[in-house]
Each structure stands twice: as structure tokens, then as C-alpha cells.
Amino acid sequence: MYLMFHEVFHQFQTAKTPEDRIRVLRSFAQSRGGSRLPELLNAAFNPTIVFDQTAIPTYKRSPLPEGLNDSYLHQELAKLYLFTQGHPRRAAKLTPRKEQMILAQILSYLHPGEAEILVAVLTKSLTQCVPGLTAGIAKDAFPNLPYEVSPSKAKKDKAPHASSKKHSAVAG
């Protein structure tokens, strides 16, 4: 058994220091199922990756207990190209309606916590979903991510997070 993304982000939020948060991210990335974490963070924070989803479709939340889902976020990340503007693997005939249907299906297969994370990635709002997780922290954890963080933003990202006791919907 391995941790799901929303469980790791809960651990991330409860970590006391930026160094501990980076350690949580790196540890998960080296575990079974976590190797796609850098890909998720790149999709969330890389400004050159633009998703088509202006509106998230209505979907049925999975009623299955944690760990018995039809699919997991680390598997579904491979399909992000379907929603990425200008991606070379994206089919030219993919209509917005079909795209919405595919996304609704993916979201309904995921645990609700992982579905929330995917929505946050697609809407570029992961920082709001996981307080304390910023482009700078992600870049510190994984220096090979292909985006740059401005020095002033990186300094701000390393400041202690004032609302670390506040729980987001991702928290278990």
C-alpha cells in the first residue's frame, strides 16, 4: 500500500519548516506511486503549461473508500496532455464537449481528495488547495523542474506559513 497525493499533501501541511516540507515531497517522489509528483508540480506551477479547462464539469464523486478507487491520480496524470493547449499528442478532433466528458469521467474515478488536487492543477490553484505549497517550494524540492522562480517570489515562498494550522479540504 502506498500514500495517495492528498495524504502526502496533508503531511506536507503539517510539517513545521520549509525543509521538512521539502523532505515530505522528496520522500513521496521516491516511493511507489509518488514518482509522478514532480510532473504534477510542473503542471501546477509551470506558466508555459496552459490548460483548456475554463470550467470544471459536474461529476459524480466516487463513493469508494480510500484505496479502493477505480483509478489513482498518479495513473491519470498521463492523460493531462488531453487538456493541455498545444500539446503534440493531443488529438486535433477533440471537441470541448468530448474533453469535458473525459475530464468528468476521470474525476469520478478518483478519490475525492485526489479529484480536488487534479482540479486545482487544471485551474492553476494548487497553492489555494494546499496552503504552503508554492512554485518556490516545489522548485527547491525538485530543482530540475523546467520553470524559473523569481528571487523575490522565492524569498516570499520560504517565509514561515502563517496559516499552517488551518486545514484545507485536502487535509485528511
GIGI-V521146 format. One line per field, one symbol per residue. ss: DSSP state (H for helix, E for strand, - for the rest). phi: phi as a letter, one per 30 degrees, with the letter a starting at -180 (. if undefined). Layout:
BEGIN
ss->???
phi->???
END
This chain:
BEGIN
ss->----HHHHHHHHHH---HHHHHHHHHHHH-------HHHHHHHHH-----E---------------------HHHHHHHHHHHE-----------HHHHHHHHHHHHHH--HHHHHHHHHHH---HHHH-----HHHHHHH---------HHHHHHH---------------
phi->.bdceddddddeddddbedddddddddddccdjcdceeddddddcdddcbcdddbdddbddddddejcddabedddedceedccdidddddddddeddeddddddeddddeeddddddedddchbddddbejdbeddddddbedddbccdeddddddddeddcdddccdded
END
